[in-house]
């Protein structure tokens, strides 16, 4: 894969993020933000790989800490977003 | 071959996450969107485990279990009122995780690392550390552990500038440093990042929190995206990039709603200093009649509540304007009771939500949704602001700066030019605020001057509304 692939991907992702969020109504800004927050825990994927290939014990311990923190971010983020979204109800007619 | 399958799977997950975010456009589909995002993330994590043959590594599985457990406990047991803190805390964890990953890659791997890896690694260290320390300070502020007023150190601006300058020097140096120069490579970016995060966040005061929170949210995405570049991880780059730019968009929306720029917020221009706050009295619009205001007594308060009850009783159309005061006194439940009562009497009731009311983007909507106010009643400022003109009563619950008409006239004050809700155009304004002190921005509110069509009900909003409810 070419060296330019990831930077180009990053730019595409940034454009996608820009377009996606511009359409979200202010009503949902909090759940949106907390959902985004959960997604930023995607770094867990990097943490898993980095730790699996780490050699020294120190690196492995740190890597495990990163995995714990990122998983808290992911699990807590998605769950709390769901908890909030569950509360948004329409008027019963 | 197999590697390509996992690449395709990653791509599918990214597409899934994007479509999940698209579903967040509407409250009807948002919950599904969040589940789609979570599902894709789960698949992506499992794919990472299998494709890298990590499954036998027990320590990692235990770490994930531990993290998931703590995350679930936090999400389930934290009260809705503590949502801003929780979002900021989780955000800080994400930032810290990214910084640690970069650290592990830069120091731990035996393979040779390229300049690009070192460069992106150093950036991830800085941004992740800023996210972490900034978020932790924000949590402490939101949780009332440290003052929510801006804390300004002597020479704060210079300190910021110096830190930024050092960061600008350290990152390229780290990129070309030799492998053995681990300290330069890792410790300096971390320390500088941590310092900058603290400097950034302590400067931000309460009402600017929505901007700070969404900025930190964006930073956590940027940290993830750069770590993705460091580790050549397709998934992390794509998702981190989306989150980073999404956060910037949200930050821009918040800034527009306050008529300020991100620089203004970070340099504390949006709030007056304490001394200026004390002398801010001379800037009011002066359009309202100025008679001397008596000190409220128990009788006068009861009389005011009677009057407010009568005014609301005669009204056909009412717009309720919530602010951070509603969150503080937990008055959303009383607000909901008032809504039910008024609607039972055939009155038209709406809510006008200012984009930066509260402590995080969309804060008021979440609180009112918690109190089971249907979301179709929650109107954003742009769509409802012209309606105050033909509204009988504007009921303000704990909002100050966002309804302050001085924003239109008092040039030179921090809120000048900030779009506000036009409650002053309603036939009557009933204000349930704690006191008549200037809001966070320190600008006196002309609505507090005695006028025939304004009724001030001072005190705890939940209590006041409870009493008001009895009169309806």
Interface residues (C-beta under 8 A of the other chain):
Chain A: X3 X6 X7 X9 X10 X11 X12 X13 X14 X15 X16 X17 X18 X20 X21 X22 X23 X24 X25 X26 X27 X28 X29 X30 X31 X32 X33 X34 X35 X36 X37 X38 X39 X40 X41 X42 X43 X44 X45 X46 X47 X48 X49 X50 X51 X52 X53 X54 X55 X56 X58 X59 X60 X62 X63 X64 X65 X66 X67 X68 X69 X70 X71 X72 X73 X74 X75 X76 X77 X78 X79 X80 X81 X82 X83 X84 X85 X86 X87 X88 X89 X90 X91 X92
Chain B: X17 X18 X21 X22 X24 X25 X26 X27 X28 X30 X31 X33 X34 X35 X37 X38 X41 X44 X45 X48 X49 X52 X53 X54 X57 X59 X60 X62 X63 X64 X66 X67 X68 X70 X71 X72 X74 X75 X76 X78 X80 X83 X86 X87 X90 X91 X93 X94 X96 X97 X98 X100 X101 X103 X104 X105 X107 X108 X109 X110 X116 X213 X214 X217 X220 X221 X223 X224 X225 X227 X228 X229 X230 X231 X232 X233 X234 X235 X236 X237 X238 X239 X240 X241 X242 X243 X244 X245 X246 X247 X248 X249 X250 X253 X353 X355 X360 X361 X362 X363 X365 X366 X369 X370 X372 X374 X375 X376 X377 X378 X380
